Amino acid sequence: MASGYGLNGGPSRCFPFWQEVLACYVTNTTAADDSGRAKCVPVLEDYYECLHHKKEQARTLALQAAYRKAQAKIERDDAPSAGDIRRLGVLDAPLEEKNLKASKWLPHKEIN
């Protein structure tokens, strides 16, 4: 990808970032002294972010986790209680009432 051209023949999406990295190295380093490389670290990080989207992915995961956590804290007004669910009779009903057949492969509890 060092040539800067994508698969469609035009410049790749990260080519402008690569040009900034090269410009930074040209201005801040020489063949004899490369101590100015430290000045190019932010530009190089931008280029890597363009290539791999690691920071964007981390932000997205953090936002999704925060959203799920906030949603879990919100109490629903219409949420059924455990007693409401038990009163439906599905949990304690015999298999015939649930229209289920006992499987020889799955464990089941016989209710008399």
N, CA, C and O atoms as CSV, one atom per row, in Angstrom:
chain,resi,resn,atom,element,x,y,z
A,1,MET,N,N,0.834,-1.185,0.000
A,1,MET,CA,C,0.000,0.000,0.000
A,1,MET,C,C,0.876,1.245,0.000
A,1,MET,O,O,0.355,2.361,0.007
A,2,ALA,N,N,2.178,1.079,-0.007
A,2,ALA,CA,C,3.060,2.232,0.037
A,2,ALA,C,C,2.933,3.094,-1.208
A,2,ALA,O,O,3.216,4.291,-1.160
A,3,SER,N,N,2.508,2.501,-2.333
A,3,SER,CA,C,2.350,3.300,-3.541
A,3,SER,C,C,1.180,4.260,-3.409
A,3,SER,O,O,1.139,5.281,-4.096
A,4,GLY,N,N,0.223,3.949,-2.535
A,4,GLY,CA,C,-0.886,4.860,-2.306
A,4,GLY,C,C,-2.075,4.643,-3.222
A,4,GLY,O,O,-3.025,5.425,-3.194
A,5,TYR,N,N,-2.041,3.596,-4.035
A,5,TYR,CA,C,-3.156,3.358,-4.944
A,5,TYR,C,C,-3.974,2.176,-4.471
A,5,TYR,O,O,-3.427,1.138,-4.100
A,6,GLY,N,N,-5.290,2.337,-4.485
A,6,GLY,CA,C,-6.203,1.292,-4.061
A,6,GLY,C,C,-6.450,0.307,-5.188
A,6,GLY,O,O,-5.817,0.378,-6.241
A,7,LEU,N,N,-7.357,-0.594,-4.961
A,7,LEU,CA,C,-7.658,-1.629,-5.942
A,7,LEU,C,C,-8.341,-1.068,-7.182
A,7,LEU,O,O,-8.256,-1.665,-8.255
A,8,ASN,N,N,-9.008,0.056,-7.052
A,8,ASN,CA,C,-9.723,0.614,-8.200
A,8,ASN,C,C,-8.840,1.540,-9.039
A,8,ASN,O,O,-9.339,2.182,-9.963
A,9,GLY,N,N,-7.565,1.622,-8.745
A,9,GLY,CA,C,-6.651,2.427,-9.544
A,9,GLY,C,C,-6.449,3.839,-9.030
A,9,GLY,O,O,-5.485,4.500,-9.415
A,10,GLY,N,N,-7.331,4.315,-8.173
A,10,GLY,CA,C,-7.187,5.659,-7.625
A,10,GLY,C,C,-6.435,5.622,-6.312
A,10,GLY,O,O,-6.055,4.552,-5.837
A,11,PRO,N,N,-6.221,6.782,-5.729
A,11,PRO,CA,C,-5.521,6.808,-4.438
A,11,PRO,C,C,-6.358,6.119,-3.357
A,11,PRO,O,O,-7.585,6.222,-3.352
A,12,SER,N,N,-5.692,5.426,-2.454
A,12,SER,CA,C,-6.397,4.740,-1.361
A,12,SER,C,C,-6.929,5.778,-0.386
A,12,SER,O,O,-6.508,6.934,-0.405
A,13,ARG,N,N,-7.846,5.364,0.457
A,13,ARG,CA,C,-8.480,6.303,1.384
A,13,ARG,C,C,-7.486,6.845,2.405
A,13,ARG,O,O,-7.702,7.925,2.955
A,14,CYS,N,N,-6.420,6.129,2.665
A,14,CYS,CA,C,-5.445,6.553,3.672
A,14,CYS,C,C,-4.221,7.238,3.057
A,14,CYS,O,O,-3.298,7.617,3.778
A,15,PHE,N,N,-4.208,7.396,1.755
A,15,PHE,CA,C,-3.053,8.001,1.098
A,15,PHE,C,C,-2.744,9.401,1.612
A,15,PHE,O,O,-1.566,9.713,1.784
A,16,PRO,N,N,-3.729,10.270,1.869
A,16,PRO,CA,C,-3.397,11.593,2.421
A,16,PRO,C,C,-2.689,11.505,3.778
A,16,PRO,O,O,-1.806,12.312,4.070
A,17,PHE,N,N,-3.071,10.533,4.598
A,17,PHE,CA,C,-2.399,10.355,5.887
A,17,PHE,C,C,-0.955,9.898,5.678
A,17,PHE,O,O,-0.047,10.334,6.385
A,18,TRP,N,N,-0.755,9.011,4.692
A,18,TRP,CA,C,0.598,8.526,4.401
A,18,TRP,C,C,1.472,9.685,3.925
A,18,TRP,O,O,2.646,9.766,4.287
A,19,GLN,N,N,0.909,10.576,3.119
A,19,GLN,CA,C,1.664,11.736,2.658
A,19,GLN,C,C,2.069,12.614,3.836
A,19,GLN,O,O,3.174,13.157,3.855
A,20,GLU,N,N,1.181,12.757,4.819
A,20,GLU,CA,C,1.528,13.545,6.011
A,20,GLU,C,C,2.660,12.899,6.788
A,20,GLU,O,O,3.541,13.593,7.296
A,21,VAL,N,N,2.642,11.558,6.886
A,21,VAL,CA,C,3.718,10.848,7.588
A,21,VAL,C,C,5.041,11.085,6.875
A,21,VAL,O,O,6.041,11.416,7.511
A,22,LEU,N,N,5.049,10.918,5.553
A,22,LEU,CA,C,6.287,11.134,4.800
A,22,LEU,C,C,6.773,12.568,4.937
A,22,LEU,O,O,7.965,12.800,5.139
A,23,ALA,N,N,5.864,13.535,4.831
A,23,ALA,CA,C,6.253,14.945,4.964
A,23,ALA,C,C,6.858,15.215,6.337
A,23,ALA,O,O,7.830,15.961,6.461
A,24,CYS,N,N,6.277,14.607,7.360
A,24,CYS,CA,C,6.798,14.795,8.719
A,24,CYS,C,C,8.215,14.233,8.843
A,24,CYS,O,O,9.097,14.875,9.414
A,25,TYR,N,N,8.425,13.028,8.303
A,25,TYR,CA,C,9.760,12.423,8.373
A,25,TYR,C,C,10.785,13.229,7.571
A,25,TYR,O,O,11.928,13.394,7.996
A,26,VAL,N,N,10.364,13.725,6.412
A,26,VAL,CA,C,11.290,14.498,5.580
A,26,VAL,C,C,11.700,15.782,6.294
A,26,VAL,O,O,12.866,16.175,6.251
A,27,THR,N,N,10.747,16.433,6.947
A,27,THR,CA,C,11.059,17.699,7.623
A,27,THR,C,C,11.785,17.518,8.947
A,27,THR,O,O,12.543,18.399,9.351
A,28,ASN,N,N,11.577,16.412,9.626
A,28,ASN,CA,C,12.106,16.280,10.995
A,28,ASN,C,C,13.255,15.296,11.150
A,28,ASN,O,O,13.788,15.157,12.251
A,29,THR,N,N,13.648,14.616,10.098
A,29,THR,CA,C,14.755,13.660,10.217
A,29,THR,C,C,15.725,13.837,9.055
A,29,THR,O,O,15.384,14.378,8.003
A,30,THR,N,N,16.932,13.364,9.282
A,30,THR,CA,C,17.939,13.306,8.220
A,30,THR,C,C,18.550,11.913,8.250
A,30,THR,O,O,18.260,11.119,9.145
A,31,ALA,N,N,19.387,11.624,7.279
A,31,ALA,CA,C,20.034,10.308,7.233
A,31,ALA,C,C,20.948,10.125,8.442
A,31,ALA,O,O,21.111,9.009,8.937
A,32,ALA,N,N,21.536,11.205,8.911
A,32,ALA,CA,C,22.468,11.118,10.034
A,32,ALA,C,C,21.763,11.207,11.385
A,32,ALA,O,O,22.257,10.658,12.370
A,33,ASP,N,N,20.616,11.889,11.452
A,33,ASP,CA,C,19.945,12.113,12.735
A,33,ASP,C,C,18.443,11.878,12.582
A,33,ASP,O,O,17.758,12.614,11.871
A,34,ASP,N,N,17.943,10.850,13.255
A,34,ASP,CA,C,16.495,10.570,13.188
A,34,ASP,C,C,15.818,10.842,14.527
A,34,ASP,O,O,14.784,10.248,14.833
A,35,SER,N,N,16.394,11.732,15.321
A,35,SER,CA,C,15.814,12.036,16.635
A,35,SER,C,C,14.485,12.791,16.520
A,35,SER,O,O,13.729,12.846,17.490
A,36,GLY,N,N,14.191,13.365,15.365
A,36,GLY,CA,C,12.946,14.088,15.179
A,36,GLY,C,C,11.752,13.187,14.910
A,36,GLY,O,O,10.633,13.669,14.731
A,37,ARG,N,N,11.986,11.881,14.880
A,37,ARG,CA,C,10.887,10.936,14.630
A,37,ARG,C,C,9.777,11.058,15.662
A,37,ARG,O,O,8.613,10.811,15.347
A,38,ALA,N,N,10.116,11.433,16.878
A,38,ALA,CA,C,9.109,11.534,17.939
A,38,ALA,C,C,8.032,12.558,17.585
A,38,ALA,O,O,6.885,12.426,18.013
A,39,LYS,N,N,8.396,13.575,16.805
A,39,LYS,CA,C,7.414,14.572,16.394
A,39,LYS,C,C,6.377,13.990,15.444
A,39,LYS,O,O,5.294,14.553,15.285
A,40,CYS,N,N,6.698,12.875,14.818
A,40,CYS,CA,C,5.804,12.281,13.812
A,40,CYS,C,C,4.869,11.222,14.395
A,40,CYS,O,O,4.044,10.666,13.670
A,41,VAL,N,N,4.982,10.939,15.671
A,41,VAL,CA,C,4.148,9.894,16.282
A,41,VAL,C,C,2.647,10.190,16.141
A,41,VAL,O,O,1.904,9.279,15.775
A,42,PRO,N,N,2.160,11.407,16.409
A,42,PRO,CA,C,0.715,11.652,16.243
A,42,PRO,C,C,0.235,11.454,14.804
A,42,PRO,O,O,-0.851,10.922,14.575
A,43,VAL,N,N,1.049,11.884,13.836
A,43,VAL,CA,C,0.674,11.735,12.435
A,43,VAL,C,C,0.663,10.259,12.055
A,43,VAL,O,O,-0.213,9.807,11.318
A,44,LEU,N,N,1.638,9.514,12.559
A,44,LEU,CA,C,1.702,8.077,12.291
A,44,LEU,C,C,0.515,7.350,12.925
A,44,LEU,O,O,-0.022,6.412,12.336
A,45,GLU,N,N,0.104,7.776,14.118
A,45,GLU,CA,C,-1.075,7.188,14.766
A,45,GLU,C,C,-2.337,7.442,13.947
A,45,GLU,O,O,-3.198,6.568,13.847
A,46,ASP,N,N,-2.450,8.638,13.360
A,46,ASP,CA,C,-3.591,8.934,12.493
A,46,ASP,C,C,-3.612,8.009,11.283
A,46,ASP,O,O,-4.668,7.528,10.873
A,47,TYR,N,N,-2.433,7.767,10.717
A,47,TYR,CA,C,-2.342,6.874,9.560
A,47,TYR,C,C,-2.765,5.448,9.939
A,47,TYR,O,O,-3.534,4.813,9.218
A,48,TYR,N,N,-2.257,4.953,11.073
A,48,TYR,CA,C,-2.638,3.604,11.530
A,48,TYR,C,C,-4.132,3.520,11.838
A,48,TYR,O,O,-4.766,2.498,11.574
A,49,GLU,N,N,-4.689,4.584,12.392
A,49,GLU,CA,C,-6.130,4.603,12.676
A,49,GLU,C,C,-6.928,4.528,11.374
A,49,GLU,O,O,-7.949,3.843,11.300
A,50,CYS,N,N,-6.459,5.230,10.362
A,50,CYS,CA,C,-7.132,5.168,9.068
A,50,CYS,C,C,-7.090,3.752,8.503
A,50,CYS,O,O,-8.069,3.282,7.923
A,51,LEU,N,N,-5.965,3.080,8.670
A,51,LEU,CA,C,-5.834,1.717,8.145
A,51,LEU,C,C,-6.659,0.701,8.921
A,51,LEU,O,O,-7.331,-0.138,8.321
A,52,HIS,N,N,-6.617,0.767,10.261
A,52,HIS,CA,C,-7.144,-0.329,11.088
A,52,HIS,C,C,-8.376,0.017,11.920
A,52,HIS,O,O,-9.070,-0.893,12.373
A,53,HIS,N,N,-8.667,1.277,12.134
A,53,HIS,CA,C,-9.861,1.732,12.889
A,53,HIS,C,C,-9.914,1.180,14.319
A,53,HIS,O,O,-11.004,0.938,14.838
A,54,LYS,N,N,-8.777,0.979,14.956
A,54,LYS,CA,C,-8.748,0.415,16.316
A,54,LYS,C,C,-9.406,1.347,17.334
A,54,LYS,O,O,-10.187,0.894,18.171
A,55,LYS,N,N,-9.102,2.628,17.272
A,55,LYS,CA,C,-9.675,3.574,18.232
A,55,LYS,C,C,-11.177,3.721,18.007
A,55,LYS,O,O,-11.953,3.810,18.959
A,56,GLU,N,N,-11.575,3.746,16.743
A,56,GLU,CA,C,-13.000,3.853,16.429
A,56,GLU,C,C,-13.756,2.633,16.952
A,56,GLU,O,O,-14.844,2.766,17.512
A,57,GLN,N,N,-13.181,1.451,16.769
A,57,GLN,CA,C,-13.816,0.231,17.271
A,57,GLN,C,C,-13.922,0.246,18.786
A,57,GLN,O,O,-14.947,-0.147,19.343
A,58,ALA,N,N,-12.868,0.695,19.453
A,58,ALA,CA,C,-12.886,0.752,20.917
A,58,ALA,C,C,-13.953,1.732,21.404
A,58,ALA,O,O,-14.664,1.448,22.368
A,59,ARG,N,N,-14.064,2.884,20.740
A,59,ARG,CA,C,-15.104,3.860,21.122
A,59,ARG,C,C,-16.494,3.288,20.900
A,59,ARG,O,O,-17.383,3.469,21.732
A,60,THR,N,N,-16.686,2.596,19.778
A,60,THR,CA,C,-17.992,2.012,19.473
A,60,THR,C,C,-18.367,0.967,20.516
A,60,THR,O,O,-19.503,0.944,20.988
A,61,LEU,N,N,-17.418,0.100,20.879
A,61,LEU,CA,C,-17.693,-0.920,21.897
A,61,LEU,C,C,-18.012,-0.279,23.241
A,61,LEU,O,O,-18.908,-0.740,23.949
A,62,ALA,N,N,-17.290,0.775,23.600
A,62,ALA,CA,C,-17.541,1.460,24.873
A,62,ALA,C,C,-18.922,2.112,24.873
A,62,ALA,O,O,-19.635,2.056,25.875
A,63,LEU,N,N,-19.298,2.726,23.761
A,63,LEU,CA,C,-20.631,3.335,23.666
A,63,LEU,C,C,-21.728,2.288,23.742
A,63,LEU,O,O,-22.739,2.495,24.413
A,64,GLN,N,N,-21.539,1.164,23.059
A,64,GLN,CA,C,-22.541,0.097,23.097
A,64,GLN,C,C,-22.682,-0.469,24.504
A,64,GLN,O,O,-23.796,-0.727,24.960
A,65,ALA,N,N,-21.560,-0.662,25.194
A,65,ALA,CA,C,-21.607,-1.186,26.559
A,65,ALA,C,C,-22.316,-0.196,27.487
A,65,ALA,O,O,-23.125,-0.598,28.323
A,66,ALA,N,N,-22.016,1.091,27.342
A,66,ALA,CA,C,-22.668,2.099,28.178
A,66,ALA,C,C,-24.165,2.156,27.887
A,66,ALA,O,O,-24.966,2.325,28.807
A,67,TYR,N,N,-24.549,2.017,26.628
A,67,TYR,CA,C,-25.961,2.030,26.259
A,67,TYR,C,C,-26.686,0.827,26.858
A,67,TYR,O,O,-27.771,0.968,27.421
A,68,ARG,N,N,-26.079,-0.364,26.735
A,68,ARG,CA,C,-26.709,-1.567,27.309
A,68,ARG,C,C,-26.827,-1.463,28.826
A,68,ARG,O,O,-27.823,-1.897,29.405
A,69,LYS,N,N,-25.816,-0.889,29.468
A,69,LYS,CA,C,-25.851,-0.725,30.919
A,69,LYS,C,C,-26.970,0.235,31.319
A,69,LYS,O,O,-27.690,-0.006,32.288
A,70,ALA,N,N,-27.107,1.322,30.564
A,70,ALA,CA,C,-28.169,2.291,30.862
A,70,ALA,C,C,-29.542,1.670,30.623
A,70,ALA,O,O,-30.471,1.913,31.393
A,71,GLN,N,N,-29.680,0.873,29.568
A,71,GLN,CA,C,-30.958,0.226,29.272
A,71,GLN,C,C,-31.328,-0.787,30.351
A,71,GLN,O,O,-32.504,-0.947,30.680
A,72,ALA,N,N,-30.334,-1.466,30.897
A,72,ALA,CA,C,-30.594,-2.464,31.937
A,72,ALA,C,C,-31.087,-1.802,33.230
A,72,ALA,O,O,-31.821,-2.423,33.998
A,73,LYS,N,N,-30.694,-0.559,33.472
A,73,LYS,CA,C,-31.094,0.131,34.693
A,73,LYS,C,C,-32.520,0.678,34.614
A,73,LYS,O,O,-33.157,0.922,35.638
A,74,ILE,N,N,-33.006,0.867,33.402
A,74,ILE,CA,C,-34.347,1.428,33.228
A,74,ILE,C,C,-35.385,0.353,33.568
A,74,ILE,O,O,-35.397,-0.723,32.969
A,75,GLU,N,N,-36.239,0.654,34.522
A,75,GLU,CA,C,-37.278,-0.299,34.890
A,75,GLU,C,C,-38.469,-0.125,33.967
A,75,GLU,O,O,-38.921,0.990,33.706
A,76,ARG,N,N,-38.958,-1.235,33.487
A,76,ARG,CA,C,-40.139,-1.188,32.627
A,76,ARG,C,C,-41.383,-1.163,33.485
A,76,ARG,O,O,-41.483,-1.908,34.460
A,77,ASP,N,N,-42.319,-0.324,33.137
A,77,ASP,CA,C,-43.582,-0.250,33.863
A,77,ASP,C,C,-44.442,-1.478,33.607
A,77,ASP,O,O,-45.211,-1.902,34.470
A,78,ASP,N,N,-44.306,-2.045,32.417
A,78,ASP,CA,C,-45.156,-3.169,32.051
A,78,ASP,C,C,-44.446,-4.521,32.175
A,78,ASP,O,O,-44.951,-5.526,31.676
A,79,ALA,N,N,-43.294,-4.557,32.828
A,79,ALA,CA,C,-42.558,-5.816,32.957
A,79,ALA,C,C,-43.302,-6.768,33.888
A,79,ALA,O,O,-43.712,-6.364,34.977
A,80,PRO,N,N,-43.486,-8.033,33.481
A,80,PRO,CA,C,-44.176,-8.988,34.342
A,80,PRO,C,C,-43.289,-9.394,35.524
A,80,PRO,O,O,-42.067,-9.481,35.408
A,81,SER,N,N,-43.933,-9.635,36.646
A,81,SER,CA,C,-43.194,-10.096,37.819
A,81,SER,C,C,-43.014,-11.610,37.721
A,81,SER,O,O,-43.613,-12.256,36.862
A,82,ALA,N,N,-42.205,-12.158,38.583
A,82,ALA,CA,C,-41.997,-13.605,38.597
A,82,ALA,C,C,-43.308,-14.324,38.899
A,82,ALA,O,O,-43.579,-15.384,38.334
A,83,GLY,N,N,-44.114,-13.759,39.777
A,83,GLY,CA,C,-45.410,-14.357,40.089
A,83,GLY,C,C,-46.335,-14.371,38.879
A,83,GLY,O,O,-47.050,-15.347,38.649
A,84,ASP,N,N,-46.321,-13.286,38.108
A,84,ASP,CA,C,-47.137,-13.244,36.894
A,84,ASP,C,C,-46.734,-14.354,35.931
A,84,ASP,O,O,-47.587,-14.988,35.310
A,85,ILE,N,N,-45.457,-14.580,35.813
A,85,ILE,CA,C,-44.966,-15.610,34.896
A,85,ILE,C,C,-45.368,-16.990,35.400
A,85,ILE,O,O,-45.782,-17.838,34.610
A,86,ARG,N,N,-45.251,-17.229,36.708
A,86,ARG,CA,C,-45.645,-18.526,37.261
A,86,ARG,C,C,-47.143,-18.774,37.086
A,86,ARG,O,O,-47.559,-19.905,36.835
A,87,ARG,N,N,-47.962,-17.714,37.219
A,87,ARG,CA,C,-49.415,-17.868,37.086
A,87,ARG,C,C,-49.853,-18.246,35.679
A,87,ARG,O,O,-50.988,-18.681,35.483
A,88,LEU,N,N,-48.983,-18.090,34.710
A,88,LEU,CA,C,-49.341,-18.494,33.355
A,88,LEU,C,C,-49.518,-20.010,33.249
A,88,LEU,O,O,-50.197,-20.501,32.347
A,89,GLY,N,N,-48.902,-20.745,34.178
A,89,GLY,CA,C,-49.053,-22.184,34.213
A,89,GLY,C,C,-48.136,-22.926,33.265
A,89,GLY,O,O,-48.180,-24.154,33.203
A,90,VAL,N,N,-47.331,-22.231,32.547
A,90,VAL,CA,C,-46.458,-22.884,31.572
A,90,VAL,C,C,-45.321,-23.613,32.277
A,90,VAL,O,O,-44.896,-24.677,31.826
A,91,LEU,N,N,-44.831,-23.060,33.363
A,91,LEU,CA,C,-43.697,-23.671,34.037
A,91,LEU,C,C,-44.074,-24.963,34.744
A,91,LEU,O,O,-43.315,-25.931,34.715
A,92,ASP,N,N,-45.226,-24.986,35.369
A,92,ASP,CA,C,-45.607,-26.148,36.160
A,92,ASP,C,C,-46.573,-27.074,35.435
A,92,ASP,O,O,-46.971,-28.095,35.996
A,93,ALA,N,N,-46.953,-26.757,34.228
A,93,ALA,CA,C,-47.930,-27.575,33.508
A,93,ALA,C,C,-47.285,-28.876,33.040
A,93,ALA,O,O,-46.091,-28.913,32.744
A,94,PRO,N,N,-48.087,-29.953,32.972
A,94,PRO,CA,C,-47.547,-31.204,32.443
A,94,PRO,C,C,-47.237,-31.066,30.948
A,94,PRO,O,O,-47.729,-30.156,30.280
A,95,LEU,N,N,-46.422,-31.977,30.445
A,95,LEU,CA,C,-45.993,-31.896,29.049
A,95,LEU,C,C,-47.173,-31.929,28.079
A,95,LEU,O,O,-47.126,-31.289,27.028
A,96,GLU,N,N,-48.236,-32.670,28.420
A,96,GLU,CA,C,-49.384,-32.759,27.513
A,96,GLU,C,C,-50.045,-31.397,27.330
A,96,GLU,O,O,-50.469,-31.054,26.227
A,97,GLU,N,N,-50.134,-30.616,28.416
A,97,GLU,CA,C,-50.755,-29.292,28.319
A,97,GLU,C,C,-49.890,-28.325,27.516
A,97,GLU,O,O,-50.407,-27.398,26.892
A,98,LYS,N,N,-48.598,-28.536,27.532
A,98,LYS,CA,C,-47.697,-27.668,26.788
A,98,LYS,C,C,-47.566,-28.120,25.335
A,98,LYS,O,O,-46.867,-27.484,24.547
A,99,ASN,N,N,-48.227,-29.202,24.984
A,99,ASN,CA,C,-48.136,-29.784,23.644
A,99,ASN,C,C,-46.698,-30.171,23.311
A,99,ASN,O,O,-46.217,-29.942,22.202
A,100,LEU,N,N,-46.024,-30.763,24.297
A,100,LEU,CA,C,-44.655,-31.212,24.111
A,100,LEU,C,C,-44.583,-32.710,24.355
A,100,LEU,O,O,-45.347,-33.264,25.145
A,101,LYS,N,N,-43.675,-33.338,23.680
A,101,LYS,CA,C,-43.415,-34.749,23.900
A,101,LYS,C,C,-42.093,-34.861,24.648
A,101,LYS,O,O,-41.160,-34.097,24.403
A,102,ALA,N,N,-42.029,-35.816,25.555
A,102,ALA,CA,C,-40.801,-36.027,26.305
A,102,ALA,C,C,-39.732,-36.545,25.353
A,102,ALA,O,O,-39.983,-37.458,24.567
A,103,SER,N,N,-38.565,-35.975,25.423
A,103,SER,CA,C,-37.465,-36.386,24.566
A,103,SER,C,C,-36.581,-37.352,25.312
A,103,SER,O,O,-36.321,-37.187,26.504
A,104,LYS,N,N,-36.121,-38.366,24.601
A,104,LYS,CA,C,-35.214,-39.305,25.259
A,104,LYS,C,C,-33.816,-38.699,25.369
A,104,LYS,O,O,-32.984,-39.217,26.113
A,105,TRP,N,N,-33.546,-37.629,24.653
A,105,TRP,CA,C,-32.218,-37.016,24.671
A,105,TRP,C,C,-32.112,-35.864,25.663
A,105,TRP,O,O,-31.020,-35.568,26.148
A,106,LEU,N,N,-33.214,-35.220,25.969
A,106,LEU,CA,C,-33.193,-34.079,26.862
A,106,LEU,C,C,-33.827,-34.442,28.205
A,106,LEU,O,O,-34.850,-35.126,28.233
A,107,PRO,N,N,-33.253,-34.008,29.291
A,107,PRO,CA,C,-33.857,-34.307,30.592
A,107,PRO,C,C,-35.171,-33.543,30.762
A,107,PRO,O,O,-35.318,-32.419,30.282
A,108,HIS,N,N,-36.107,-34.165,31.444
A,108,HIS,CA,C,-37.367,-33.497,31.742
A,108,HIS,C,C,-37.872,-33.978,33.077
A,108,HIS,O,O,-37.464,-35.028,33.573
A,109,LYS,N,N,-38.765,-33.197,33.653
A,109,LYS,CA,C,-39.262,-33.489,34.980
A,109,LYS,C,C,-40.723,-33.924,34.842
A,109,LYS,O,O,-41.545,-33.210,34.266
A,110,GLU,N,N,-41.022,-35.074,35.366
A,110,GLU,CA,C,-42.385,-35.571,35.361
A,110,GLU,C,C,-43.170,-34.892,36.472
A,110,GLU,O,O,-42.727,-34.872,37.621
A,111,ILE,N,N,-44.331,-34.336,36.143
A,111,ILE,CA,C,-45.185,-33.700,37.123
A,111,ILE,C,C,-46.438,-34.550,37.275
A,111,ILE,O,O,-47.128,-34.816,36.292
A,112,ASN,N,N,-46.737,-34.975,38.489
A,112,ASN,CA,C,-47.920,-35.805,38.734
A,112,ASN,C,C,-49.064,-34.967,39.218
A,112,ASN,O,O,-50.146,-35.492,39.478
